[in-house]
Amino acid sequence: MSNFNPERLSVEYRDGVTATESIISRHHTLTHSDDTGDLFLTIGTQFAWNTVNPELRDEVLGEWKTNGHYWYYNAYVIVNTQNQDFDTAIRRYEVFRRELPLALTAIRYGDRLLFDRYPTLDNGLIIMNFMSTYPQLYKQEMYGTFSSYSTLF
């Protein structure tokens, strides 16, 4: 896993979302530059599809949800597109698994003012959805809570 560097993270708020409001309909879109290693976090009421590279599909998408009693974070990555072979999909799955701690740390750090205002969010379970056309890679995994990713910066 790469080390998180806060200076390489840019954060943009959209659609009337602020640094501390609101939790419901708060969507994160995390993208990066392969050339520079910079990370870009867009926080809005919808995913920032205009920041996504449709050919690479290496973004992390996430949103806060509640079951009425507690908050949880539902996140998604696209393991493969329909025209990618299984070996490519396996490699992408492994890269996502290796780099997700960095991505979750970036999201936690980039939205730290929200976590400061609502500390219980640090205890929200992170559910990662690996989207794939291959059933073996189409998975849902638990990634702990954001409290695990707040100590990395």
Residue pairs with C-beta under 8 A, 6 or more apart in sequence:
1 98
1 99
1 101
1 102
2 37
2 99
2 102
3 102
4 102
4 105
4 106
4 109
4 152
4 153
6 109
6 153
8 36
8 37
8 38
8 39
9 38
9 39
9 40
9 41
9 106
9 109
9 110
10 38
10 39
10 40
10 41
11 41
11 42
11 43
11 110
11 111
12 40
12 41
12 42
12 43
12 48
13 19
13 43
13 44
14 42
14 43
14 44
14 45
14 48
15 44
15 45
15 46
16 45
17 26
17 43
17 44
17 45
19 111
19 113
19 114
20 113
20 114
20 116
20 117
23 64
23 71
23 114
23 118
23 121
24 64
24 66
25 45
25 63
26 43
26 44
26 45
26 63
26 64
26 114
27 43
27 44
27 45
27 46
27 47
27 48
27 61
27 62
27 63
28 41
28 42
28 43
28 60
28 61
28 62
28 63
28 107
28 110
28 111
29 41
29 42
29 44
29 47
29 48
29 49
29 51
29 52
29 59
29 60
29 61
30 39
30 40
30 41
30 42
30 59
30 60
30 61
30 62
30 103
30 106
30 107
30 110
31 39
31 40
31 42
31 51
31 52
31 53
31 58
31 59
32 38
32 39
32 40
32 58
33 40
39 103
39 106
40 51
41 106
41 107
41 110
41 111
42 48
42 51
43 110
43 111
47 61
47 63
51 59
52 59
53 59
57 78
57 81
58 77
58 78
58 92
59 77
59 78
60 75
60 76
60 77
60 100
60 103
60 104
60 107
61 75
61 76
61 77
62 73
62 74
62 75
62 76
62 107
63 73
63 74
63 75
64 71
64 72
64 73
64 74
64 121
64 124
65 71
65 72
65 73
65 74
66 72
70 123
70 124
70 125
71 120
71 121
71 124
72 124
72 125
72 126
72 127
73 124
73 125
73 126
73 127
73 146
74 127
74 129
75 104
75 126
75 127
75 128
75 129
75 143
76 128
76 129
76 131
77 96
77 100
77 128
77 129
77 130
77 131
78 131
78 132
79 89
79 92
79 93
79 96
79 130
79 131
79 132
79 134
79 137
79 138
80 88
80 89
80 92
80 132
80 133
80 134
80 137
81 133
82 133
84 92
86 134
89 132
89 133
89 134
89 137
90 137
93 130
93 132
93 137
96 130
100 128
100 143
101 149
101 152
104 126
104 143
104 146
104 149
105 149
105 150
105 152
105 153
107 146
107 149
108 115
108 146
108 149
108 150
108 153
109 150
109 153
112 150
114 121
115 121
115 122
115 146
115 150
121 146
122 145
122 146
122 147
122 150
123 145
123 146
123 147
124 145
124 146
125 142
125 144
125 145
126 142
126 143
126 144
126 145
126 146
127 140
127 141
127 142
127 143
128 140
128 141
128 142
128 143
129 139
129 140
130 137
130 138
130 139
130 140
130 141
131 138
132 138
132 139
